[in-house]
Amino acid sequence: MTYASLEHFRDVTSRNVLALQEAREKGRKVVGQFCIYSPLEIALAAGAVPVSLCGTKQDSIPVAEEVLPRCLCPLIKSSFGFALQDSCPYLAASDIVVADATCDGKKKMYELLAAYKPVMVLQLPQIQDERAHAYWREQYALLVVRLEEDFGVRITEEKLRAAMDLTSRLRQALKKVLDLARRRPSPLRGLDLLDICFRASFMPDYEQAIRLLEAIHAELQDAPAAVAPDAPRILLTGVPTGMGSHKVVQLLEECGASVVCIDNCTCYKKVLLNMEEEGDALD
């Protein structure tokens, strides 16, 4: 069954690259980000457009294996291959890449990526005590300084608060769509959930994204089931997934299962944390 709100969302997001180009023509900078550890809010407070960069397609892997070990994580090879091929419009449009040192493979890839793009690496704390918070906050403070210097802007507390309000509303709108699958049976297939989250991560206009996601929720909250009533309900967790690396979701659904929760940073992990309204913005 087709839904007008979902089709409209896909139509709008099919032009994400064009919308990003138009934003750049209006003078906005672009901040490419590899992980949800990179705060959208700091990029937005700098007047920039944050976009996702994780590689989820295998097309760019062979060229990356000419430089990187073949045994390395395919997500890393896919991401770096896009840089070698200059085949990712979002990476090409990025004025700076904000990268998170989440694993040794990515750390090395970022060193090599710096030959193609300006890179700012956020060093995740390797400790788990009271010092970790202060250390990580300092990484955010360094990112503020870097974007202010590179973009010639001033990131104020007020701008950070406005950005936090915007991203909180975006997370809430996306979570409402994901929560539709809590119904038994779900009105959305797992591939639909993945496609919506993946497309939304490339939208430069967050207010537009919020409106489109709220329209999907409004239309589908009373929609009939998209899967069989007795379909096994699956929670998928692990590494990031996206269109191009969606075969596990597709195989499960072809076997009659219903993927109702994608518990990774593509979907649920990025919508569960709400910002505190009081106190220091970087905290």
Secondary structure, 3 states (H helix, E strand, C coil): CCCHHHHHHHHHHCCHHHHHHHHHHCCCCEEEECCCCCCHHHHHHCCCEEEECCCCCCCCHHHHCCCCCCCCCHHHHHHHHHHHHCCCHHHHHCCEEEEECCCHHHHHHHHHHCCCCCEEEECCCCCCCCHHHHHHHHHHHHHHHHHHHHHCCCCCHHHHHHHHHHHHHHHHHHHHHHHHHHCCCCCCCHHHHHHHHHHHCCCCCHHHHHHHHHHHHHHHCCCCCCCCCCCCEEEEECCCCCCCCCHHHHHHHHCCCEEEEEECCCCHHHCCCCCCCCCCCCC
